[in-house]
Each structure stands twice: as structure tokens, then as C-alpha cells.
Amino acid sequence: MDVIKVKANSRTAAVAGAIAGVVREHKRAEVQAIGAGAVNQAVKAMVLAKGYLAEDGIAVVCIPEFVDVDIEGKTRTAIKLIVEPR
């Protein structure tokens, strides 16, 4: 399972669909965002995905955590949202 990476200009509906699809298939999804704009889009997508999954009778929870990511030799701190069925 790949990590869903979100940018500040990511479309929330597309990210939400990806989250819902991964949760349906793998029972778990990981969403990663670096920066305020990206985290904003990720959280909005999470809310939409929760609604998409609720239509299928799947209740989910979101567990946020910090994670260090190496980008071009530099370590950056990202927010990772772990999405799992309740």
C-alpha cells in the first residue's frame, strides 16, 4: 500500500476518493502532507472520505502523527494521517 501524498494544490475530492478507495481495498490508508496548505487539503479530503465511506457503512477514525521525510537530502517534518475502520 502506497502513501497518499497531498500538496497544497491537490483537489480535495480526488484525494478523498483515493482515501476511500484505499480503505475499501486495504482496510487502511496513510495520507502524508507537508506544510499548512497541504495539511489543510488533507484534512478536508479526510472529511469528504469519511462521508463517502459512511455511505458504504464503513465508519473510520483518523490518527494523526508526525513523521520525518527525506526530500532531496533534507529532512522535513510531515503530518501523516492514518485512516482505519472504527
C-alpha positions as CSV (number, residue, x, y, z in Angstrom):
1,M,0.0,0.0,0.0
2,D,1.4,3.4,-1.0
3,V,1.2,6.6,1.0
4,I,-1.2,9.1,-0.5
5,K,0.8,12.3,-0.8
6,V,-1.2,15.6,-0.7
7,K,0.0,19.0,-1.9
8,A,-1.4,22.4,-1.2
9,N,-3.0,22.5,-4.7
10,S,-4.4,18.9,-4.6
11,R,-8.1,18.6,-5.4
12,T,-9.9,17.5,-2.2
13,A,-12.5,15.4,-4.0
14,A,-9.8,13.4,-5.8
15,V,-7.8,12.9,-2.6
16,A,-11.0,11.9,-0.8
17,G,-11.8,9.3,-3.5
18,A,-8.3,7.9,-3.2
19,I,-8.6,7.6,0.6
20,A,-11.9,5.9,0.3
21,G,-10.7,3.5,-2.4
22,V,-7.6,2.5,-0.4
23,V,-9.6,2.0,2.8
24,R,-12.1,-0.2,0.9
25,E,-9.4,-2.3,-0.7
26,H,-6.7,-2.5,2.1
27,K,-8.8,-1.6,5.2
28,R,-6.3,1.2,6.0
29,A,-4.8,4.3,4.3
30,E,-2.0,6.6,5.0
31,V,-2.1,10.2,4.0
32,Q,1.0,12.5,4.1
33,A,1.2,16.2,3.9
34,I,4.0,18.8,4.3
35,G,3.1,22.4,5.0
36,A,0.0,24.2,6.2
37,G,-1.7,24.3,2.8
38,A,-1.2,20.6,2.2
39,V,-2.4,19.7,5.7
40,N,-5.5,21.8,5.1
41,Q,-6.3,19.9,1.9
42,A,-5.6,16.6,3.5
43,V,-8.0,17.3,6.4
44,K,-10.7,18.5,4.1
45,A,-10.3,15.4,2.0
46,M,-10.5,13.2,5.1
47,V,-13.8,14.7,6.0
48,L,-15.1,14.0,2.5
49,A,-13.7,10.5,2.5
50,K,-15.5,9.8,5.8
51,G,-18.8,10.7,4.2
52,Y,-18.0,8.5,1.1
53,L,-17.2,5.6,3.3
54,A,-20.2,6.1,5.6
55,E,-22.5,5.6,2.5
56,D,-21.0,2.1,2.4
57,G,-21.5,1.5,6.1
58,I,-17.8,1.9,6.9
59,A,-17.0,4.2,9.9
60,V,-13.4,5.4,10.1
61,V,-11.1,7.1,12.5
62,C,-8.1,9.3,11.7
63,I,-4.9,9.0,13.7
64,P,-2.5,11.9,13.1
65,E,1.2,11.7,13.7
66,F,4.5,13.5,12.9
67,V,6.9,11.7,10.5
68,D,10.3,12.7,9.2
69,V,10.6,12.6,5.4
70,D,13.8,12.8,3.4
71,I,13.4,15.2,0.4
72,E,16.4,15.7,-1.8
73,G,18.8,15.0,1.1
74,K,16.9,17.3,3.6
75,T,14.8,16.1,6.4
76,R,11.3,17.6,6.6
77,T,8.6,17.0,9.1
78,A,5.3,15.9,7.6
79,I,1.9,15.1,9.1
80,K,0.7,11.6,8.5
81,L,-3.0,10.8,8.8
82,I,-3.6,7.1,9.4
83,V,-7.2,6.2,8.4
84,E,-8.7,2.9,9.7
85,P,-12.1,1.5,10.3
86,R,-13.6,2.1,13.7
